[in-house]
């Protein structure tokens, strides 16, 4: 029976809707009477008497009310059916128009954002930090890497999306909030300190000690031993290390030869235990304060150092 009344309602709604769409100016009393008559005839044909003051008390009436979208506790008289059918049709059309407008607005917004993104990436290939920012592993505030990019540094710009820049700084790639950086041309800064990572700056500073004589217990340009050298270099960048190779070994985070990066510490057993330390430069080379020549560069693959190499440790993020 419910299907019968669903069809009935549809017939009434279609009739009323077609009359309403034809012309808003022609909806007068005569049309309302025609709508009412059509509804009465349809209800009579379905077995619902037009003389009933209310059609909802019966199960069939309740089904009709539900089809109209009315709450169960509400009632509707027979004379209200054309009006309610018209309201339902209008509401459906209004909802469809709103949905279409929302879809169009969303599409326009997405197109505008993409156009702005393409324009930015075609013009700029770098960003300069206006504040020190922790690099994020995803475009949100809930994730962060161990790398902080200092204010004034310039990173390569890879992408932009919803207020986040995807950048590469040194060997690390991640995201930073766009509010803490401004787009720049990377070539204007390439090769300067602005694009150098802490690791690169640390290595450059370590090279300034080349030729410094070896002095046991020393940690300056006047003379230094191996752990005094590494202690002095890392102190320049805010890292406090003890004056002792074994202490530095246990302070650092152990890394494998495959994970080893320039700027990591390298440790050796030169005369029993952890007795020597240097700074890895990359490509198998390291810089250290040697008792037989002061601060100099050697290779991990030289037979002597290869035989006594213990491993690498990480202090820098």
DRENMI-469974 format. One record per residue: x, y, z of N, C-alpha, C in turn. Coordinates in steps of 0.2 Angstrom, whole numbers, plus 5000, padded with zeros to 4 digits. Layout:
BEGIN
XYZXYZXYZ...
END
This chain:
BEGIN
500449945000500050005000500450065000501050065004501450125004501750144997501850094993502150104986501550144982500950124984500350154980500350224982500450244988500350314990501050354988501550314988502150354985502050374978501750334974501650344967501150404967500650394972500150444972500450514973500850524978501150584980501550614974501950564971502350584965501950624960501350584959500850614954500650684956500450694962500250754964500750804964501350784966501950834966502150854959502150804955502350824948501850874945501150864946500650904943500750974946500850984953500851044956501551084953502051044953502751074951502651094944502351064939502351084932501951144931501351154936500951214935501351274938501751254943502151314946502751334942503051294938503551304934503351344928502751334926502451364919502551444920502251464925502351544925502151564932502551604936502451624943501851674943501751714937501251764937500551734936500551664934499851634932499651594938499951594944499751564949499151604953498551594951498051624955497551574958496951604960496451564963496251504959496151514953495851464948496351404948497051414948497551364948497551324954497451364960497451324966496851284966496251304963495751254963495851194959496151204953496351154949496851104953497351124956497751084960497351044965496951084969496551044974496150994971495751004966495350954962495750894960496350914957496750854955496950814961497150844966497350804972496750764975496150794975495550764978495450704973495450704967495250654962495750594963496450614964496950564965496850524971496650564977496550534983495950484983495450514980494850464979494950404975495350414970495550354966495950304970496250324975496650284979496250254985495650274986495250254991495250294998495550354997495550405003494950455001494450455005493850495004494050565004493850605000493950675000493550715005493050675008492650705013492950705020493450665020493850655027494150725029494050745035494350805037495050805038495350735039496050725040496250655038496750655034496950585031497450555035497750585039498350555043498150505048497650505051497450455056497550385053497450375047497450305044498250285042498350225042499050205040499250235033498750235028498950265022499050335022498750375026498850445027499550455030499750415035500450425038500950415033500850365029501350345023501450405019500850435017500850495013501250555016501150565023501450615026502250605026502450545027503150525027503450545020503050525015503250545008503350615007502950655011502950725010503550755014503850715018504450735023504150775029503550755031503350785037503450745043503550765049503650725055503050685056503150625060502550585061502050615065502250665070501750685074501350745071501550765065501150825062500550795058500050835057499450815053499450865047499050835042498950885036498250865034497850915032497150905030497250895022496650875020496650855013496750925008496450975011496551045007497251065007497651045011498351065012498851025007498550975004499050925000499350964995498951004990499351034985499851084987499651124992500151174995500851134998500751085001501251045004501751014998501350984993501750954988502151014984501851074984502251124980502851144985502751154991503251164996503851114995503651054995504151004994504551004988504151024982504551024976504951084976504751144979505151204979505751194983505651154989506251144993506751094990506551054986506951004982507351044977507051094974507351134969507851184972507651214977508151254981508751214983508651154986509251114988509651104982509351084977509751064971510151124968509851184969510251244967510751264971510651254978511151274983511751224982511651154981512151114980512551124974512251144968512551164962513051224963512751274967513151334968513751324973513651274978514151254982514751224978514551174974515051144970515351184965515051234962515351284958515851324962515651344968516151394972516751354974516651284976517251244978517651234972517451224966517851214960518251284958517851334959518151404958518751414963518651394969519151404974519751364973519651304971520151254970520551274964520251304959520551334953520951394954520751434959521151494961521751474965521651424969522251404973522751374969522551334964523051304959523351354955523051404953523351454949523851494953523651504959524151544963524751504965524651434966525251394967525651384961525451384955525851374949526151444947525851494949526151564948526751574953526651554959527251554964527851514962527651444960528251404958528551424952528251454947528551474941528951534942528851574947529251634949529851624954529751584959530251574964530451494965531051484967531251424968531651414975531551464979531851464986531351504990531451494997531151535002531651555007531651615010532151635015531751635022531951605027531651605034531651675037531151695040531051755043531151745051531051675053531151655060531451585059531751565065531951495065531351445066531351395062530851355061531051275061530651235065530851165065530551135058530851095055530651065049530151015050529551015047529050955048529150905043528950845045528950785041528250785036527750825039527150825035526850895036526350915031526150985032525650995037525850985043525451005049525851015055525551035061525951055066526051005071525850945069525950885074526550845073526850855067527450815066528050865065528650835067529250885067529850835066530350855062531050825062531450855067532050825068532550855072532950915070532750935063533150995060532751055061533151105064532951175064533251215059532951255055533251295050533251365053533751395053533851465057533551515052533451575056533151635053533751655048533551685042533951705037534251655032534151585034534351535029533851535023534151505018533751495012533751425010533151405009533051335007532751325000532851274997532551264990531751254991531351284986530651274986530451224982530151174984529851114980529151124978528751144983528051144982527651194987527051214986526651254990525951224990525651214996525051194997524651215004524151255003523751265009524151295015524551345013524951385019525551345021525851295017526451265019526851255013527551275014528051265009528351195010528451155005528851095005529551125002530051115007530751135005531251085006531851095003532451055004532951095007533251075013533851115015534351065017534951075014535451025015535250955012535250905016535050835014534350825016533950865019533350855022532750895018532250855017531650885014531050875019530650935019530050935024529650995022529251015027528751065027528851115032528751185030528851235035528151285034527951315039527351355038527551415034527151435029527251495024527351555028527051565034527051625037527751645040528151595040528851605043529351605038529151615031529651625026529451665020529851695016529651735010529951705004529651704999529951674992530451714990531051684987531551714984531851674979532351704975532651664970533251634973533251564972533851534976534551544973534551564967535251574964535551634967535151684969535351744973535751734979535651674982535951654988536451594988536351554982536751494982537451504983537851464987538551464988538751514993538251544997538351595002538151555009538351585014538151555021537351545022536951585018536251575018536051505017536351475012536151415010536551355013537051375017537451325021537051295027537051225027536751195033537251205039537051185045537451185051538051135050537951075047538451035045539051065041538751095035539251125031539651185034539351225038539651275042540151245047539951195050540451165055541051135052540951105046541551085042541951135040541651195038542051245035542451275041542151275047542551305053543051255055542951195055543451145056544051155052543951175046544551185041545051235044544751285047545151345049545651325054545551265057546051235062546651195058546651185052547151155049547851185050548351135052548951155054549051175061548551185065548651195072549051135075549551155079549951105082549551065087549851005088549550955093549850975100549350985105549550995112549050955116549350915120548950875124548550915129547950915130547550955134547251015131547551035125547351095122546751095118546451155117545751165113545751225110546251255107546251315104546751315098546751375094547151385089547951375091548051395097548751385099549051315100548551275101548751205101548151165104548051105101547451065103547550985103547250945107547250875106546650855102546550795101545950765097545250785099545150775106544450785108544450865110544950895111544950975112544751005106545050975100544851005093544050995092543850935093543150925091542650965096542850965103542551005108542451085105543051115103543051185101542651195095542651145090542251155084541551155086541251105089540551095091540351155095540751175100540551235104540351295100540751305095540551365090539851365088539551305088538851305085538351285091538551295097538151285103538051215106538551175104538551105106539051095111538951075117539351065123539650995123540250975122540550915122541050915128541150855131541650845136542350845133542850855136543550855134543850785135543650735130543850665131543550625125543950585122543650545116543050495118543250465124542750415126542050445129542150505132541550545134541150565128541450585123541150605117540750545113541150495114540850425110540150415114540150415120539550395124538950455123539150515122538750565121538350565114538750545109538450545102538050485101537550485096537150435094537550395089537550325090537950285086537550275079537950285073537750275067538150225063537850195058538250145054538650185049539050145045539450175040539050195034538450165033538050185028537650245030537450255036537150315038537550375040538250365040538750415042538650475037538650535040538650595036539250645038539350695033539850745035539650785041540050795045539850825052539850775058539750715056539750665062540450655065540450625071541150615074541350545072541950535071542250465070542750445075542750385078543050365084543550305082544150305086544650255084544950225091545150165090545550135096546350135094546650185096547350195093547850165098547650165105548150125109547750095115547150065114546750035119546150075121545550045119544950085121544750135116544350185118544150235113544650295115545150305110545650345112545750405107545350405102545450455097544850475093544750535091544150565088544250615083543850615078543950665072543250685070543250725065542550745062542550725054542050685053541950655046541850715041542150705035542050755030541650735024541550665024541250645018541750605013541550565009542050535004542550495007542450465014542950425017543450475021543450535020543950575024543750605030544250625035544050655041544550705043544450755047544950795050544950785057545550795059545750775066546350805069546450805075547150835078547550775079548050765075548450705076549150715080549350675084549950685088550550685084550450665078551050665073550950715067550650775069550650825063550150875065549850875070549350925072548650915068548250965067547650955064547750945056547450895054547550875047547050835044547050815038546450775035546750705033546450655035546650585033546050545030546150485028545650445025545550385030544850365030544750315034544950245031545150245025545350185021546050175021546450225024547150215025547250155030547750115029547750045033547750055040548150115043548150125050547450135053547150185050546450205052545950155051545950125046545450065044545550015049546149995052546249945057546049965064546050025065545850045072545150085072544850085067544150125067543650085071543250125075542750095079542050115077541950165074541250185072541150265072540550285070540350355070539850365075539850425077539250455081539050515079538350535080538050595078537850635084538050705083537950755088537350805084537550815078537050865075536450825073535850865072535250835070535250815062
END
